[in-house]
Amino acid sequence: MKRKRSEPGLSSLLGVPRPALPPGVALERRDVAARHALLTRIYSEFAEMRCLAVTPVQAAKLFGLSPEVASRVLGQLTDSQILSRKKDGRFALRGETR
């Protein structure tokens, strides 16, 4: 079962507002706060550098993650229609053509 976005998380307990992810990003059942922070950080990098297009291996190095975690996060953002996978295997924001 997915957790509702309106439920309080770790950040709300600390009095720190959490940045919002775009609608449609499913939350994980594991460490929800850490997963949310990771998804938000990676989404923010793509949003700030709109032409960013990376392979899973490049993303792992850029974000300091294992290749497996990077692939899962990129896949989750792709499934949520935030990123798209290009023909050459790179991930980029949906709608970015470079």
C-alpha beads as a LAMMPS data file, in Angstrom:
LAMMPS data file: protein, C-alpha beads

98 atoms
97 bonds

1 atom types
1 bond types

-500.0 500.0 xlo xhi
-500.0 500.0 ylo yhi
-500.0 500.0 zlo zhi

Masses

1 110.0

Atoms # bond

1 1 1 0.000 0.000 0.000
2 1 1 1.342 3.444 -0.892
3 1 1 1.710 6.105 1.754
4 1 1 -0.402 9.204 1.224
5 1 1 1.562 12.368 0.542
6 1 1 -0.337 14.242 3.248
7 1 1 0.940 12.011 6.059
8 1 1 3.590 13.599 8.240
9 1 1 7.139 12.458 7.595
10 1 1 10.465 12.949 9.324
11 1 1 10.817 16.493 7.990
12 1 1 7.490 17.593 9.402
13 1 1 8.472 16.208 12.801
14 1 1 11.614 18.343 12.671
15 1 1 9.664 21.394 11.526
16 1 1 11.416 21.444 8.151
17 1 1 9.159 21.461 5.084
18 1 1 9.949 18.780 2.509
19 1 1 10.360 19.873 -1.097
20 1 1 7.560 18.608 -3.279
21 1 1 8.036 15.966 -5.927
22 1 1 5.922 16.218 -9.041
23 1 1 2.573 14.406 -8.834
24 1 1 2.678 10.762 -9.831
25 1 1 5.973 9.779 -8.170
26 1 1 5.249 6.693 -6.105
27 1 1 6.725 6.552 -2.629
28 1 1 8.744 3.584 -1.361
29 1 1 7.804 1.475 1.649
30 1 1 11.376 1.203 2.904
31 1 1 13.079 4.302 4.300
32 1 1 10.507 6.727 2.955
33 1 1 12.261 9.904 4.076
34 1 1 15.616 8.882 2.587
35 1 1 14.023 7.692 -0.655
36 1 1 12.018 10.916 -0.966
37 1 1 15.166 12.979 -0.375
38 1 1 17.061 10.995 -3.024
39 1 1 14.279 11.282 -5.620
40 1 1 13.949 14.998 -4.910
41 1 1 17.704 15.580 -5.176
42 1 1 17.992 13.789 -8.503
43 1 1 14.841 15.417 -9.891
44 1 1 16.191 18.818 -8.797
45 1 1 19.469 18.240 -10.653
46 1 1 17.609 17.421 -13.862
47 1 1 15.264 20.397 -13.378
48 1 1 18.148 22.809 -12.771
49 1 1 20.291 21.495 -15.637
50 1 1 17.509 21.023 -18.157
51 1 1 19.833 19.623 -20.836
52 1 1 21.308 16.979 -18.514
53 1 1 21.228 13.536 -20.146
54 1 1 23.076 10.670 -18.449
55 1 1 23.402 6.907 -18.623
56 1 1 22.764 4.926 -15.431
57 1 1 26.538 4.515 -14.948
58 1 1 27.097 8.268 -15.355
59 1 1 24.211 9.001 -12.983
60 1 1 25.718 6.662 -10.374
61 1 1 29.014 8.543 -10.500
62 1 1 27.385 11.985 -10.609
63 1 1 25.043 11.343 -7.683
64 1 1 27.402 9.116 -5.649
65 1 1 25.186 6.028 -5.831
66 1 1 25.681 2.396 -6.670
67 1 1 24.771 1.566 -10.287
68 1 1 21.840 -0.543 -9.063
69 1 1 20.345 2.271 -6.983
70 1 1 20.895 4.791 -9.779
71 1 1 19.105 2.499 -12.251
72 1 1 16.149 2.028 -9.896
73 1 1 15.805 5.760 -9.224
74 1 1 16.061 6.657 -12.924
75 1 1 13.514 3.933 -13.653
76 1 1 11.123 5.252 -11.020
77 1 1 11.378 8.803 -12.384
78 1 1 10.857 7.428 -15.906
79 1 1 7.816 5.386 -14.829
80 1 1 6.432 8.585 -13.282
81 1 1 6.886 10.304 -16.670
82 1 1 9.351 12.862 -15.313
83 1 1 12.322 11.481 -17.222
84 1 1 12.466 9.698 -20.529
85 1 1 15.022 7.256 -21.869
86 1 1 16.560 8.230 -25.164
87 1 1 17.453 5.781 -27.926
88 1 1 21.120 5.936 -26.898
89 1 1 20.265 4.852 -23.324
90 1 1 20.600 8.259 -21.668
91 1 1 17.957 9.612 -19.310
92 1 1 16.753 13.215 -19.574
93 1 1 13.791 15.330 -18.549
94 1 1 10.739 14.513 -20.620
95 1 1 10.463 16.857 -23.556
96 1 1 14.179 17.776 -23.656
97 1 1 15.503 16.981 -27.119
98 1 1 19.263 17.313 -26.655

Bonds

1 1 1 2
2 1 2 3
3 1 3 4
4 1 4 5
5 1 5 6
6 1 6 7
7 1 7 8
8 1 8 9
9 1 9 10
10 1 10 11
11 1 11 12
12 1 12 13
13 1 13 14
14 1 14 15
15 1 15 16
16 1 16 17
17 1 17 18
18 1 18 19
19 1 19 20
20 1 20 21
21 1 21 22
22 1 22 23
23 1 23 24
24 1 24 25
25 1 25 26
26 1 26 27
27 1 27 28
28 1 28 29
29 1 29 30
30 1 30 31
31 1 31 32
32 1 32 33
33 1 33 34
34 1 34 35
35 1 35 36
36 1 36 37
37 1 37 38
38 1 38 39
39 1 39 40
40 1 40 41
41 1 41 42
42 1 42 43
43 1 43 44
44 1 44 45
45 1 45 46
46 1 46 47
47 1 47 48
48 1 48 49
49 1 49 50
50 1 50 51
51 1 51 52
52 1 52 53
53 1 53 54
54 1 54 55
55 1 55 56
56 1 56 57
57 1 57 58
58 1 58 59
59 1 59 60
60 1 60 61
61 1 61 62
62 1 62 63
63 1 63 64
64 1 64 65
65 1 65 66
66 1 66 67
67 1 67 68
68 1 68 69
69 1 69 70
70 1 70 71
71 1 71 72
72 1 72 73
73 1 73 74
74 1 74 75
75 1 75 76
76 1 76 77
77 1 77 78
78 1 78 79
79 1 79 80
80 1 80 81
81 1 81 82
82 1 82 83
83 1 83 84
84 1 84 85
85 1 85 86
86 1 86 87
87 1 87 88
88 1 88 89
89 1 89 90
90 1 90 91
91 1 91 92
92 1 92 93
93 1 93 94
94 1 94 95
95 1 95 96
96 1 96 97
97 1 97 98
